[in-house]
Amino acid sequence: QVQLVESGGGLVQAGGSLRLSCAASGIPFSNRPMGWYRQAPGKQRELVADITSNGITNYADSVKGRFTISRDGFKNTVFLQMNSLKPEDTAVYYCKLDWGRQYWGQGTQVTVSS
């Protein structure tokens, strides 16, 4: 059974940093495409950043230069380093894995106070 477990969310002041982690279990060791999405209250879920099997990264314009996605393929874990956080980054952040189908984590809350 595939499971994604996110961690690292919390409350931070504007300008601060957080590092999210997403550990995938139930799959063999592999660098599968993974990504981070977020959903703010009353808004649709949106892509934040993703990383391909070859390590190519892609970012939403709103986070370019502030967020960095990376992975540890040996541990099937993907990270999201978030710097210079803004109140508009407040959302539930979800991890996604592509492996034949899409798998989603349960989400972790990120709240940025002004």
N, C-alpha and C positions, 0 to 999 in steps of 0.2 A: 504494500500500500504506500503510495507516494504521499509524503507530507512535507509541507513547507512551514517553517517556524521562524517568524520574524522577531527581532528584539532590538532594543536600543532607542526606542522612542521615549518621549518625555516632554517636560516643560523647560523652555529655554528663553532667555531674553533675546530681543532682536540684536543681531550682530554675532550671536553665539554660534556654537557648532554642536552637531550631533553625528554619531556614526551608527547607521542601521546595519543589521546583519540578517541574513536569511539563509538558514540551513535546510537543505533538501535531503530527505531520507527516503529509502525505499527504491532508489534508482542506482544502477551501477555507476562506478566512477566514470564521469564524462563531462566534457565542457559543453553542456547543452545551452541553447539560448535562454537567457534569463533577463528579467527586467524589474524595474520599480515603477509603480503607478501610485497615484494618490487621488483621493476623493475628499473634497471639502463639502461642508454642509450645503445642500441645495444645488450642488454642481455635479456634473458628470465625472466619472473616473477618467483621468488623463495620464498619459505617459510622462514619466519623469526622466528616465534613462534606461537604456537597455544595452546588453552586450551579447555579441554573436558567439558562435562556437569558435571562431577564429580570433576572438578578442577585440573585434571592432565595436566601438562604443558610439552611442547616439544619445543626444540630450535634447530636452525641450528647451526652446529659446529662453524661457524664463529662468532656467537654472544654469545655463552655460556659464562657465567661469567660476561658479560657486560650488557646484556638486560634482563629485567624482564617483563613478561606478567602477568596481573592481571585483575580482573573483579569486577564489582559491579552488582550483579544479579538483585537487586531491581530496578536498573536504566537501565538495559540492556546495560551496557557500559563496554567496554574492554579498557585497558590501555597498553601502552608499554613504560616502563621506559628505556631509552637508555643512558648508561654511557660510559665514555672512548671512545667516538666516534672517528672513523677513516675516512679518506677521502674515503676509499672504501665502507663506509656505505652510501655514497651519492646515492640517488635513490628516486623514487616516492614510498611512502608506502601506501599500500591498506589494508583495513579491509575486512574480509570475515566472513559471517554468514552462518551456515548450518541449514536450517529449511525447510526440504522437498526438497529443492533445494539450490543452492549456490547463495548468494546475495553478491554484492561487493559495496564498497564505491567508491567515485570519486577519491580518492587518495590525499595525501598531500606530498609536496616536502620537502625532507630533504637534505640539502647541508652542507657538512663538509669540511671546508677549511684547508689546511695544513700550 
